[in-house]
Amino acid sequence: MVGIVVVSHSRTLSEGVAELARALGVGKAAVEPAGGDAEGGMGTSIELVERAVETVQDGDGVVLLADLGSSVLTARLVIEDADGDVVLADAPLVEGAVAAASMAATGADLPTVVAAAESAYEHRKK
């Protein structure tokens, strides 16, 4: 199953989005938060994101969703060093995580899960 990592400057935000995505993904999707810096403050941590990727990675790929700024840069750095398919979705954090988790829970492949996350914002506009 495709795994999902929620990358945020805030540990609390990433945990909340992951919790929501898991619940709406019918609890089947592997969704891991990676928020805050290594000391628990605001910021981003390559190590936390890498650990989260390892936690959800089972060979089908991993979708990263990031809130803004340095979390996007951190996600991109993790992708450069990742073993396996790890992709940063160009998607809104909350809606993208929920859409990705819902699609991943169906057993969809990585491109389909990424497409679901990236189309999440379009549904909000309608």
The first five atom37 places (N, CA, C, CB, O) and aatype in JSON, in Angstrom:
{
  "aatype": [12, 19, 7, 9, 19, 19, 19, 15, 8, 15, 1, 16, 10, 15, 6, 7, 19, 0, 6, 10, 0, 1, 0, 10, 7, 19, 7, 11, 0, 0, 19, 6, 14, 0, 7, 7, 3, 0, 6, 7, 7, 12, 7, 16, 15, 9, 6, 10, 19, 6, 1, 0, 19, 6, 16, 19, 5, 3, 7, 3, 7, 19, 19, 10, 10, 0, 3, 10, 7, 15, 15, 19, 10, 16, 0, 1, 10, 19, 9, 6, 3, 0, 3, 7, 3, 19, 19, 10, 0, 3, 0, 14, 10, 19, 6, 7, 0, 19, 0, 0, 0, 15, 12, 0, 0, 16, 7, 0, 3, 10, 14, 16, 19, 19, 0, 0, 0, 6, 15, 0, 18, 6, 8, 1, 11, 11],
  "atom_mask": [
    [1, 1, 1, 1, 1],
    [1, 1, 1, 1, 1],
    [1, 1, 1, 0, 1],
    [1, 1, 1, 1, 1],
    [1, 1, 1, 1, 1],
    [1, 1, 1, 1, 1],
    [1, 1, 1, 1, 1],
    [1, 1, 1, 1, 1],
    [1, 1, 1, 1, 1],
    [1, 1, 1, 1, 1],
    [1, 1, 1, 1, 1],
    [1, 1, 1, 1, 1],
    [1, 1, 1, 1, 1],
    [1, 1, 1, 1, 1],
    [1, 1, 1, 1, 1],
    [1, 1, 1, 0, 1],
    [1, 1, 1, 1, 1],
    [1, 1, 1, 1, 1],
    [1, 1, 1, 1, 1],
    [1, 1, 1, 1, 1],
    [1, 1, 1, 1, 1],
    [1, 1, 1, 1, 1],
    [1, 1, 1, 1, 1],
    [1, 1, 1, 1, 1],
    [1, 1, 1, 0, 1],
    [1, 1, 1, 1, 1],
    [1, 1, 1, 0, 1],
    [1, 1, 1, 1, 1],
    [1, 1, 1, 1, 1],
    [1, 1, 1, 1, 1],
    [1, 1, 1, 1, 1],
    [1, 1, 1, 1, 1],
    [1, 1, 1, 1, 1],
    [1, 1, 1, 1, 1],
    [1, 1, 1, 0, 1],
    [1, 1, 1, 0, 1],
    [1, 1, 1, 1, 1],
    [1, 1, 1, 1, 1],
    [1, 1, 1, 1, 1],
    [1, 1, 1, 0, 1],
    [1, 1, 1, 0, 1],
    [1, 1, 1, 1, 1],
    [1, 1, 1, 0, 1],
    [1, 1, 1, 1, 1],
    [1, 1, 1, 1, 1],
    [1, 1, 1, 1, 1],
    [1, 1, 1, 1, 1],
    [1, 1, 1, 1, 1],
    [1, 1, 1, 1, 1],
    [1, 1, 1, 1, 1],
    [1, 1, 1, 1, 1],
    [1, 1, 1, 1, 1],
    [1, 1, 1, 1, 1],
    [1, 1, 1, 1, 1],
    [1, 1, 1, 1, 1],
    [1, 1, 1, 1, 1],
    [1, 1, 1, 1, 1],
    [1, 1, 1, 1, 1],
    [1, 1, 1, 0, 1],
    [1, 1, 1, 1, 1],
    [1, 1, 1, 0, 1],
    [1, 1, 1, 1, 1],
    [1, 1, 1, 1, 1],
    [1, 1, 1, 1, 1],
    [1, 1, 1, 1, 1],
    [1, 1, 1, 1, 1],
    [1, 1, 1, 1, 1],
    [1, 1, 1, 1, 1],
    [1, 1, 1, 0, 1],
    [1, 1, 1, 1, 1],
    [1, 1, 1, 1, 1],
    [1, 1, 1, 1, 1],
    [1, 1, 1, 1, 1],
    [1, 1, 1, 1, 1],
    [1, 1, 1, 1, 1],
    [1, 1, 1, 1, 1],
    [1, 1, 1, 1, 1],
    [1, 1, 1, 1, 1],
    [1, 1, 1, 1, 1],
    [1, 1, 1, 1, 1],
    [1, 1, 1, 1, 1],
    [1, 1, 1, 1, 1],
    [1, 1, 1, 1, 1],
    [1, 1, 1, 0, 1],
    [1, 1, 1, 1, 1],
    [1, 1, 1, 1, 1],
    [1, 1, 1, 1, 1],
    [1, 1, 1, 1, 1],
    [1, 1, 1, 1, 1],
    [1, 1, 1, 1, 1],
    [1, 1, 1, 1, 1],
    [1, 1, 1, 1, 1],
    [1, 1, 1, 1, 1],
    [1, 1, 1, 1, 1],
    [1, 1, 1, 1, 1],
    [1, 1, 1, 0, 1],
    [1, 1, 1, 1, 1],
    [1, 1, 1, 1, 1],
    [1, 1, 1, 1, 1],
    [1, 1, 1, 1, 1],
    [1, 1, 1, 1, 1],
    [1, 1, 1, 1, 1],
    [1, 1, 1, 1, 1],
    [1, 1, 1, 1, 1],
    [1, 1, 1, 1, 1],
    [1, 1, 1, 1, 1],
    [1, 1, 1, 0, 1],
    [1, 1, 1, 1, 1],
    [1, 1, 1, 1, 1],
    [1, 1, 1, 1, 1],
    [1, 1, 1, 1, 1],
    [1, 1, 1, 1, 1],
    [1, 1, 1, 1, 1],
    [1, 1, 1, 1, 1],
    [1, 1, 1, 1, 1],
    [1, 1, 1, 1, 1],
    [1, 1, 1, 1, 1],
    [1, 1, 1, 1, 1],
    [1, 1, 1, 1, 1],
    [1, 1, 1, 1, 1],
    [1, 1, 1, 1, 1],
    [1, 1, 1, 1, 1],
    [1, 1, 1, 1, 1],
    [1, 1, 1, 1, 1],
    [1, 1, 1, 1, 1],
    [1, 1, 1, 1, 1]
  ],
  "atom_positions": [
    [[0.84, -1.18, 0.0], [0.0, 0.0, 0.0], [0.89, 1.25, 0.0], [-0.96, 0.0, 1.22], [1.93, 1.28, 0.66]],
    [[0.47, 2.25, -0.72], [1.18, 3.53, -0.77], [1.1, 4.18, 0.6], [0.58, 4.46, -1.87], [0.03, 4.26, 1.2]],
    [[2.23, 4.66, 1.09], [2.29, 5.36, 2.37], [2.22, 6.86, 2.16], [0.0, 0.0, 0.0], [2.5, 7.37, 1.08]],
    [[1.83, 7.56, 3.21], [1.67, 9.01, 3.15], [2.38, 9.63, 4.34], [0.16, 9.42, 3.13], [2.25, 9.16, 5.47]],
    [[3.14, 10.71, 4.09], [3.83, 11.44, 5.16], [3.38, 12.9, 5.1], [5.38, 11.32, 5.02], [3.42, 13.53, 4.04]],
    [[2.96, 13.41, 6.25], [2.5, 14.8, 6.37], [3.64, 15.61, 6.98], [1.2, 14.91, 7.25], [3.99, 15.43, 8.15]],
    [[4.23, 16.5, 6.17], [5.38, 17.3, 6.58], [4.89, 18.72, 6.89], [6.49, 17.32, 5.47], [4.28, 19.38, 6.05]],
    [[5.17, 19.17, 8.1], [4.72, 20.49, 8.52], [5.75, 21.12, 9.44], [3.34, 20.41, 9.21], [6.57, 20.43, 10.04]],
    [[5.69, 22.43, 9.57], [6.53, 23.14, 10.53], [6.07, 22.86, 11.96], [6.51, 24.65, 10.24], [6.83, 23.03, 12.91]],
    [[4.84, 22.43, 12.1], [4.24, 22.22, 13.41], [3.98, 20.73, 13.65], [2.93, 23.02, 13.53], [3.3, 20.08, 12.86]],
    [[4.53, 20.22, 14.74], [4.28, 18.82, 15.1], [2.78, 18.6, 15.33], [5.09, 18.42, 16.37], [2.21, 17.61, 14.88]],
    [[2.14, 19.53, 16.02], [0.72, 19.4, 16.32], [-0.11, 19.37, 15.04], [0.26, 20.56, 17.21], [-1.03, 18.56, 14.92]],
    [[0.21, 20.24, 14.09], [-0.53, 20.26, 12.83], [-0.34, 18.96, 12.07], [-0.08, 21.45, 11.96], [-1.31, 18.38, 11.59]],
    [[0.89, 18.48, 11.96], [1.13, 17.24, 11.21], [0.43, 16.06, 11.86], [2.63, 16.97, 11.09], [-0.09, 15.19, 11.16]],
    [[0.42, 16.01, 13.18], [-0.27, 14.92, 13.88], [-1.78, 14.98, 13.66], [0.05, 14.96, 15.38], [-2.43, 13.96, 13.47]],
    [[-2.34, 16.19, 13.7], [-3.78, 16.35, 13.48], [-4.2, 15.99, 12.07], [0.0, 0.0, 0.0], [-5.21, 15.32, 11.87]],
    [[-3.43, 16.44, 11.08], [-3.75, 16.11, 9.69], [-3.62, 14.61, 9.47], [-2.83, 16.89, 8.71], [-4.45, 14.0, 8.8]],
    [[-2.57, 14.01, 10.02], [-2.4, 12.55, 9.88], [-3.55, 11.81, 10.53], [-1.06, 12.11, 10.51], [-4.05, 10.83, 9.97]],
    [[-3.98, 12.26, 11.69], [-5.11, 11.61, 12.38], [-6.38, 11.7, 11.53], [-5.35, 12.26, 13.76], [-7.1, 10.71, 11.38]],
    [[-6.66, 12.86, 10.98], [-7.84, 13.05, 10.13], [-7.75, 12.18, 8.88], [-7.98, 14.53, 9.74], [-8.72, 11.53, 8.5]],
    [[-6.59, 12.18, 8.24], [-6.41, 11.4, 7.01], [-6.59, 9.91, 7.29], [-5.02, 11.67, 6.4], [-7.2, 9.2, 6.5]],
    [[-6.04, 9.43, 8.42], [-6.21, 8.01, 8.77], [-7.68, 7.69, 8.99], [-5.39, 7.67, 10.05], [-8.18, 6.67, 8.52]],
    [[-8.37, 8.55, 9.7], [-9.78, 8.3, 10.01], [-10.63, 8.29, 8.75], [-10.31, 9.35, 10.99], [-11.49, 7.43, 8.59]],
    [[-10.4, 9.23, 7.85], [-11.18, 9.31, 6.63], [-10.69, 8.35, 5.56], [-11.17, 10.72, 6.09], [-11.38, 8.1, 4.57]],
    [[-9.5, 7.81, 5.77], [-8.97, 6.76, 4.89], [-9.37, 5.39, 5.39], [0.0, 0.0, 0.0], [-8.77, 4.39, 5.02]],
    [[-10.36, 5.35, 6.22], [-10.95, 4.14, 6.79], [-9.92, 3.37, 7.63], [-11.51, 3.23, 5.67], [-10.03, 2.15, 7.79]],
    [[-8.92, 4.08, 8.15], [-7.95, 3.46, 9.03], [-6.99, 2.5, 8.37], [0.0, 0.0, 0.0], [-6.1, 1.96, 9.04]],
    [[-7.15, 2.27, 7.08], [-6.28, 1.32, 6.39], [-4.99, 1.97, 5.9], [-7.01, 0.7, 5.22], [-3.96, 1.31, 5.8]],
    [[-5.05, 3.24, 5.58], [-3.9, 3.92, 4.99], [-2.8, 4.14, 6.03], [-4.32, 5.26, 4.38], [-3.08, 4.45, 7.19]],
    [[-1.56, 3.97, 5.6], [-0.4, 4.23, 6.45], [-0.05, 5.71, 6.31], [0.82, 3.32, 6.08], [0.53, 6.13, 5.31]],
    [[-0.41, 6.49, 7.32], [-0.18, 7.93, 7.31], [0.66, 8.28, 8.52], [-1.52, 8.73, 7.3], [0.3, 7.95, 9.65]],
    [[1.77, 8.96, 8.29], [2.7, 9.28, 9.37], [2.97, 10.78, 9.42], [4.02, 8.49, 9.2], [3.25, 11.39, 8.38]],
    [[2.88, 11.39, 10.61], [3.22, 12.81, 10.73], [4.73, 13.0, 10.81], [2.55, 13.42, 11.97], [5.45, 12.15, 11.33]],
    [[5.2, 14.12, 10.29], [6.62, 14.5, 10.4], [6.65, 16.01, 10.54], [7.46, 14.02, 9.14], [6.95, 16.74, 9.59]],
    [[6.33, 16.48, 11.73], [6.24, 17.91, 11.94], [7.19, 18.41, 13.0], [0.0, 0.0, 0.0], [7.55, 17.69, 13.93]],
    [[7.58, 19.65, 12.85], [8.45, 20.29, 13.81], [9.91, 19.94, 13.59], [0.0, 0.0, 0.0], [10.25, 19.15, 12.7]],
    [[10.76, 20.55, 14.42], [12.18, 20.25, 14.3], [12.55, 19.1, 15.25], [13.04, 21.51, 14.61], [11.69, 18.6, 15.97]],
    [[13.78, 18.71, 15.24], [14.23, 17.56, 16.03], [14.08, 17.77, 17.54], [15.67, 17.25, 15.71], [13.98, 16.81, 18.3]],
    [[14.05, 19.03, 17.97], [13.9, 19.34, 19.39], [12.45, 19.53, 19.81], [14.7, 20.58, 19.74], [12.17, 19.81, 20.98]],
    [[11.52, 19.39, 18.88], [10.11, 19.53, 19.2], [9.55, 20.92, 18.98], [0.0, 0.0, 0.0], [8.38, 21.17, 19.25]],
    [[10.37, 21.84, 18.48], [9.9, 23.19, 18.22], [9.4, 23.34, 16.79], [0.0, 0.0, 0.0], [9.3, 22.37, 16.04]],
    [[9.09, 24.57, 16.44], [8.67, 24.87, 15.07], [9.85, 24.71, 14.13], [8.08, 26.29, 14.97], [10.98, 25.07, 14.46]],
    [[9.58, 24.17, 12.96], [10.62, 24.0, 11.96], [10.44, 22.69, 11.24], [0.0, 0.0, 0.0], [9.39, 22.06, 11.33]],
    [[11.47, 22.28, 10.53], [11.41, 21.01, 9.81], [12.7, 20.23, 10.08], [11.21, 21.23, 8.28], [13.74, 20.81, 10.4]],
    [[12.6, 18.92, 9.94], [13.74, 18.07, 10.21], [13.83, 16.98, 9.16], [13.63, 17.45, 11.62], [12.91, 16.18, 8.99]],
    [[14.94, 16.95, 8.45], [15.16, 15.89, 7.46], [15.08, 14.53, 8.14], [16.52, 16.07, 6.75], [14.49, 13.59, 7.59]],
    [[15.67, 14.41, 9.33], [15.68, 13.13, 10.02], [14.27, 12.65, 10.36], [16.5, 13.23, 11.29], [13.96, 11.47, 10.2]],
    [[13.4, 13.55, 10.82], [12.03, 13.16, 11.14], [11.27, 12.72, 9.89], [11.29, 14.33, 11.81], [10.51, 11.75, 9.93]],
    [[11.48, 13.42, 8.8], [10.8, 13.06, 7.55], [11.33, 11.72, 7.05], [11.01, 14.16, 6.47], [10.55, 10.87, 6.62]],
    [[12.64, 11.53, 7.09], [13.21, 10.25, 6.65], [12.67, 9.09, 7.48], [14.74, 10.29, 6.74], [12.34, 8.04, 6.93]],
    [[12.58, 9.26, 8.8], [12.03, 8.21, 9.67], [10.57, 7.92, 9.34], [12.15, 8.6, 11.15], [10.15, 6.76, 9.31]],
    [[9.81, 8.96, 9.08], [8.41, 8.78, 8.72], [8.28, 8.01, 7.4], [7.69, 10.14, 8.62], [7.43, 7.13, 7.27]],
    [[9.13, 8.35, 6.43], [9.12, 7.65, 5.14], [9.42, 6.17, 5.37], [10.14, 8.27, 4.16], [8.74, 5.3, 4.82]],
    [[10.45, 5.87, 6.17], [10.8, 4.48, 6.45], [9.64, 3.74, 7.13], [12.05, 4.42, 7.34], [9.43, 2.56, 6.88]],
    [[8.91, 4.43, 7.99], [7.8, 3.81, 8.72], [6.67, 3.39, 7.79], [7.25, 4.77, 9.76], [6.1, 2.31, 7.97]],
    [[6.34, 4.2, 6.8], [5.2, 3.9, 5.92], [5.58, 3.19, 4.63], [4.48, 5.16, 5.59], [4.7, 2.73, 3.9]],
    [[6.86, 3.1, 4.35], [7.31, 2.53, 3.07], [7.22, 1.01, 3.11], [8.75, 2.98, 2.75], [7.83, 0.37, 3.97]],
    [[6.47, 0.46, 2.17], [6.39, -1.0, 2.08], [6.65, -1.5, 0.66], [5.02, -1.48, 2.55], [6.36, -2.66, 0.33]],
    [[7.19, -0.63, -0.17], [7.52, -1.03, -1.53], [6.61, -0.48, -2.6], [0.0, 0.0, 0.0], [6.94, -0.54, -3.78]],
    [[5.44, 0.07, -2.21], [4.5, 0.62, -3.18], [4.67, 2.11, -3.39], [3.09, 0.34, -2.74], [3.99, 2.7, -4.23]],
    [[5.58, 2.73, -2.65], [5.84, 4.16, -2.78], [5.3, 4.97, -1.62], [0.0, 0.0, 0.0], [4.51, 4.49, -0.81]],
    [[5.73, 6.22, -1.57], [5.34, 7.13, -0.49], [5.02, 8.49, -1.1], [6.46, 7.26, 0.58], [5.75, 8.99, -1.95]],
    [[3.92, 9.07, -0.65], [3.53, 10.42, -1.04], [3.82, 11.36, 0.13], [2.01, 10.48, -1.46], [3.38, 11.11, 1.25]],
    [[4.57, 12.41, -0.13], [4.81, 13.45, 0.86], [3.88, 14.62, 0.57], [6.3, 13.91, 0.86], [3.69, 15.01, -0.58]],
    [[3.3, 15.17, 1.64], [2.52, 16.4, 1.54], [3.15, 17.39, 2.5], [0.98, 16.16, 1.87], [3.39, 17.05, 3.66]],
    [[3.43, 18.59, 2.03], [4.14, 19.57, 2.85], [3.35, 20.87, 2.93], [5.54, 19.83, 2.28], [2.65, 21.24, 1.99]],
    [[3.48, 21.56, 4.08], [2.7, 22.78, 4.24], [3.27, 23.96, 3.46], [2.61, 23.13, 5.7], [2.56, 24.5, 2.61]],
    [[4.5, 24.38, 3.69], [5.02, 25.55, 2.98], [6.52, 25.71, 3.21], [4.29, 26.82, 3.41], [7.1, 25.09, 4.1]],
    [[7.11, 26.55, 2.4], [8.5, 26.96, 2.57], [9.5, 25.85, 2.8], [0.0, 0.0, 0.0], [9.68, 24.98, 1.95]],
    [[10.14, 25.88, 3.97], [11.21, 24.93, 4.22], [10.74, 23.49, 4.35], [11.94, 25.31, 5.47], [11.53, 22.57, 4.18]],
    [[9.47, 23.27, 4.64], [8.99, 21.89, 4.67], [8.98, 21.3, 3.25], [7.58, 21.82, 5.29], [9.21, 20.1, 3.07]],
    [[8.7, 22.14, 2.27], [8.76, 21.69, 0.87], [10.22, 21.4, 0.51], [8.16, 22.77, -0.09], [10.5, 20.38, -0.13]],
    [[11.12, 22.27, 0.89], [12.54, 22.04, 0.62], [13.05, 20.79, 1.33], [13.37, 23.26, 1.05], [13.8, 20.01, 0.75]],
    [[12.65, 20.6, 2.57], [13.04, 19.41, 3.32], [12.52, 18.16, 2.63], [12.51, 19.48, 4.76], [13.25, 17.18, 2.49]],
    [[11.26, 18.18, 2.19], [10.69, 17.03, 1.48], [11.49, 16.73, 0.21], [9.21, 17.3, 1.11], [11.75, 15.57, -0.09]],
    [[11.87, 17.76, -0.51], [12.66, 17.55, -1.73], [14.02, 16.94, -1.44], [12.83, 18.86, -2.48], [14.5, 16.1, -2.2]],
    [[14.65, 17.36, -0.35], [15.94, 16.78, 0.03], [15.8, 15.31, 0.41], [16.55, 17.56, 1.21], [16.65, 14.49, 0.07]],
    [[14.72, 14.97, 1.1], [14.48, 13.58, 1.46], [14.28, 12.74, 0.2], [13.25, 13.47, 2.38], [14.77, 11.62, 0.12]],
    [[13.56, 13.28, -0.77], [13.31, 12.56, -2.02], [14.63, 12.25, -2.72], [12.39, 13.38, -2.94], [14.8, 11.16, -3.27]],
    [[15.56, 13.2, -2.72], [16.85, 12.99, -3.38], [17.61, 11.8, -2.82], [17.71, 14.24, -3.25], [18.3, 11.09, -3.56]],
    [[17.49, 11.56, -1.52], [18.23, 10.48, -0.86], [17.4, 9.23, -0.61], [18.77, 10.97, 0.45], [17.91, 8.26, -0.05]],
    [[16.16, 9.23, -1.03], [15.25, 8.12, -0.71], [15.56, 6.86, -1.5], [13.82, 8.54, -0.97], [15.97, 6.91, -2.66]],
    [[15.37, 5.74, -0.84], [15.4, 4.44, -1.51], [13.97, 4.1, -1.88], [16.04, 3.32, -0.59], [13.11, 3.98, -1.0]],
    [[13.71, 3.95, -3.14], [12.34, 3.65, -3.58], [11.64, 4.89, -4.07], [0.0, 0.0, 0.0], [12.22, 5.97, -4.15]],
    [[10.38, 4.7, -4.42], [9.58, 5.78, -4.99], [8.99, 6.66, -3.89], [8.46, 5.2, -5.86], [8.12, 6.24, -3.13]],
    [[9.48, 7.88, -3.82], [8.97, 8.88, -2.88], [8.69, 10.14, -3.7], [9.99, 9.17, -1.69], [9.57, 10.64, -4.4]],
    [[7.46, 10.65, -3.6], [7.01, 11.76, -4.43], [6.41, 12.85, -3.55], [5.98, 11.27, -5.48], [5.7, 12.56, -2.59]],
    [[6.7, 14.1, -3.9], [6.06, 15.23, -3.23], [4.86, 15.64, -4.07], [7.06, 16.43, -3.05], [5.0, 16.03, -5.22]],
    [[3.67, 15.56, -3.48], [2.45, 15.96, -4.19], [2.3, 17.47, -4.12], [1.21, 15.26, -3.59], [2.56, 18.09, -3.08]],
    [[1.9, 18.06, -5.22], [1.59, 19.49, -5.28], [0.13, 19.64, -4.91], [1.91, 20.11, -6.71], [-0.74, 19.74, -5.78]],
    [[-0.13, 19.63, -3.6], [-1.51, 19.55, -3.12], [-1.67, 20.32, -1.82], [-1.93, 18.07, -2.92], [-0.69, 20.53, -1.1]],
    [[-2.89, 20.75, -1.52], [-3.14, 21.37, -0.22], [-2.94, 20.32, 0.87], [-4.58, 21.97, -0.15], [-3.27, 19.15, 0.68]],
    [[-2.4, 20.73, 1.99], [-2.0, 19.8, 3.04], [-3.16, 18.93, 3.55], [-1.4, 20.55, 4.19], [-3.07, 17.71, 3.5]],
    [[-4.22, 19.55, 4.02], [-5.31, 18.79, 4.63], [-6.1, 18.01, 3.58], [-6.23, 19.72, 5.4], [-6.23, 16.79, 3.68]],
    [[-6.62, 18.71, 2.58], [-7.43, 18.05, 1.57], [-6.62, 17.0, 0.81], [-8.0, 19.08, 0.59], [-7.12, 15.92, 0.49]],
    [[-5.35, 17.32, 0.52], [-4.49, 16.38, -0.18], [-4.22, 15.13, 0.62], [0.0, 0.0, 0.0], [-4.24, 14.03, 0.08]],
    [[-3.97, 15.29, 1.92], [-3.71, 14.13, 2.77], [-4.94, 13.23, 2.88], [-3.28, 14.58, 4.17], [-4.82, 12.01, 2.83]],
    [[-6.1, 13.83, 3.02], [-7.33, 13.05, 3.11], [-7.6, 12.31, 1.8], [-8.53, 13.96, 3.47], [-7.92, 11.12, 1.81]],
    [[-7.47, 13.01, 0.69], [-7.69, 12.38, -0.62], [-6.68, 11.27, -0.87], [-7.61, 13.43, -1.75], [-7.04, 10.19, -1.36]],
    [[-5.43, 11.51, -0.54], [-4.39, 10.49, -0.73], [-4.65, 9.27, 0.14], [-3.0, 11.08, -0.41], [-4.53, 8.14, -0.32]],
    [[-5.0, 9.5, 1.4], [-5.27, 8.37, 2.31], [-6.48, 7.57, 1.86], [-5.49, 8.88, 3.73], [-6.47, 6.34, 1.92]],
    [[-7.51, 8.26, 1.41], [-8.71, 7.56, 0.93], [-8.39, 6.71, -0.28], [-9.81, 8.57, 0.58], [-8.86, 5.57, -0.39]],
    [[-7.59, 7.23, -1.19], [-7.23, 6.49, -2.39], [-6.26, 5.36, -2.06], [-6.61, 7.42, -3.44], [-6.39, 4.25, -2.59]],
    [[-5.3, 5.62, -1.19], [-4.34, 4.59, -0.79], [-5.04, 3.42, -0.12], [-3.27, 5.17, 0.15], [-4.66, 2.26, -0.31]],
    [[-6.08, 3.72, 0.66], [-6.83, 2.67, 1.36], [-7.52, 1.71, 0.4], [-7.86, 3.29, 2.28], [-7.85, 0.59, 0.79]],
    [[-7.73, 2.13, -0.83], [-8.35, 1.24, -1.83], [-7.32, 0.32, -2.48], [-9.06, 2.06, -2.9], [-7.68, -0.58, -3.23]],
    [[-6.03, 0.56, -2.2], [-4.98, -0.22, -2.82], [-4.47, 0.36, -4.12], [0.0, 0.0, 0.0], [-3.76, -0.31, -4.87]],
    [[-4.82, 1.62, -4.39], [-4.4, 2.28, -5.63], [-2.87, 2.4, -5.69], [-5.05, 3.67, -5.74], [-2.19, 2.38, -4.66]],
    [[-2.35, 2.52, -6.91], [-0.91, 2.65, -7.1], [-0.47, 4.09, -6.84], [-0.51, 2.21, -8.52], [-1.29, 4.99, -6.69]],
    [[0.86, 4.29, -6.8], [1.42, 5.59, -6.46], [0.94, 6.73, -7.37], [2.92, 5.51, -6.52], [0.53, 7.77, -6.84]],
    [[0.96, 6.59, -8.7], [0.49, 7.7, -9.53], [-0.98, 8.06, -9.27], [0.67, 7.36, -11.0], [-1.36, 9.23, -9.34]],
    [[-1.8, 7.07, -8.97], [-3.22, 7.33, -8.7], [-3.4, 8.05, -7.37], [-4.01, 6.01, -8.7], [-4.24, 8.94, -7.27]],
    [[-2.62, 7.68, -6.37], [-2.7, 8.34, -5.06], [-2.22, 9.78, -5.18], [-1.86, 7.57, -4.01], [-2.83, 10.69, -4.61]],
    [[-1.14, 10.0, -5.9], [-0.63, 11.37, -6.12], [-1.67, 12.2, -6.86], [0.71, 11.34, -6.92], [-1.92, 13.35, -6.49]],
    [[-2.28, 11.63, -7.89], [-3.3, 12.36, -8.66], [-4.49, 12.73, -7.78], [-3.77, 11.51, -9.86], [-5.04, 13.82, -7.91]],
    [[-4.88, 11.84, -6.89], [-6.0, 12.14, -5.98], [-5.64, 13.32, -5.08], [-6.36, 10.9, -5.12], [-6.44, 14.23, -4.88]],
    [[-4.43, 13.3, -4.53], [-3.99, 14.4, -3.66], [-3.96, 15.71, -4.43], [-2.61, 14.11, -3.07], [-4.42, 16.75, -3.95]],
    [[-3.4, 15.66, -5.63], [-3.23, 16.89, -6.41], [-4.55, 17.44, -6.96], [-2.28, 16.65, -7.54], [-4.63, 18.63, -7.27]],
    [[-5.55, 16.6, -7.09], [-6.84, 17.09, -7.57], [-7.75, 17.54, -6.43], [-7.54, 16.02, -8.38], [-8.84, 18.05, -6.67]],
    [[-7.31, 17.36, -5.19], [-8.13, 17.7, -4.02], [-8.55, 19.16, -4.01], [-7.38, 17.37, -2.73], [-9.68, 19.48, -3.65]],
    [[-7.66, 20.05, -4.4], [-7.99, 21.47, -4.36], [-9.06, 21.83, -5.39], [-6.74, 22.29, -4.61], [-9.87, 22.72, -5.15]],
    [[-9.06, 21.14, -6.52], [-10.07, 21.39, -7.56], [-11.48, 21.11, -7.03], [-9.8, 20.52, -8.8], [-12.42, 21.83, -7.36]],
    [[-11.61, 20.07, -6.22], [-12.93, 19.74, -5.66], [-13.42, 20.84, -4.72], [-12.87, 18.39, -4.92], [-14.62, 21.08, -4.6]],
    [[-12.49, 21.48, -4.06], [-12.85, 22.53, -3.11], [-13.37, 23.77, -3.85], [-11.64, 22.9, -2.24], [-14.2, 24.51, -3.31]],
    [[-12.88, 24.01, -5.06], [-13.29, 25.19, -5.83], [-14.7, 25.08, -6.36], [-12.34, 25.4, -6.98], [-15.33, 26.1, -6.65]],
    [[-15.22, 23.88, -6.49], [-16.54, 23.7, -7.11], [-17.66, 23.98, -6.15], [-16.69, 22.3, -7.64], [-18.83, 23.86, -6.52]]
  ]
}
